[in-house]
Amino acid sequence: MDSLIIKNLIESFKKLPSIGDKSAERIVFSLLEFTSDDITNFSNNLLAFREKIGRCEICNNITFDNNCEICTDLDRNKSKILVVEKPKDVVSFERIGNYNGLYHVLGGVISPYSGIGPNDLSIEALIKRIDIDNVNEVILALKPNIEGETTMQYIGNILLKTGIKVTKIATGIPVGADIDYLDQMTLELAFEERKSIS
């Protein structure tokens, strides 16, 4: 019975990105060094995270309130929206510190192979925001692979009708690379050298 608990815990940790058998085992056995209070706090934090986290009603980023801190920050430049695939991409761009506009999290990319179409993404909400917030530039920052390029082209075609500037980050990013794995300098240069998609 006890060994089953350990095996189940190892399997749980293996669900985390970049955690294999050995890493999961190390994590589980390191928990033996935790006090009862440490374990309780750890599990309570996980539960609170799961129960209280939600999506921003404006940009679809993660938040513990109706609207995220970025959308409610009055010092942000509301005329620019940086479109990303996942909430962790927002963290990557915030880390470089040279962007002061708003974000929009699509929640994925168009992928017919995976059964994900435009209606499964937060594209319609993006279009509405452009009208409401008087946006003058949309910057597309999706993974440079077939799905990402297809999604950027789809959004670009829709936004061309609005007359606003539509750009995408430079393609110095390796094809197929996840944005959250890029070093700060590469990401900053790609952002600074963004170009029009039309």
C-alpha positions, 0 to 999 in steps of 0.5 A: 500500500505504501509503495503504491502511494509513492508510485502514484505520487511519482506519476503525478509529478511526471505530468509536469513539463520536463519531469521524467522518471528520475526527476519525479523520483528525486522530487518525491523522496525529497519530500521526505525531508519536509515537515508536516507543516511544509507538506500541508502548506504545499498541498494547500497552495496547490488547492488554492491555486486550482480553486481560485485561478481563472481567466481574465474577462478581457485578455484571457490571461490567468488571474485571481480576479475578474480582470488581470493586473495588466489589463487594470494597470492604468499606465499600460499603453492600450493602443497596442495588443500583443497576441500570444498563445498561452499565459506563460508567453505573457510571462516571457515578454514581461520578463524582457521589460521593453513592452508596455502595451496590453496582451491577448491570450488565444488559448492555442493555435489553429490546428486541424490535426488536433481538431482546433479551429478558429472558433475554439480560440479567443479570436472573436474577443480580440476583434471586439477589443480592437473596436472598444479600446481604439487599438492601432497595432496588433503584434502577433507573437505565436510559435513559428511553425505551421500552426502558428503561421496559419493562425497569424495569417488567419488573424492578419486577414481579418484585421486587414479590414480594420485598417490597423497596423498588424505586425509579427515578431521577427523570425530570428526565433528558431522554427518550432521553438516555444517562446517560453524557452527562448533566452531574453536577448533572442526574444527582445531582438525578435520583438524589436525587429517585428515586421508587418504581415501584410 
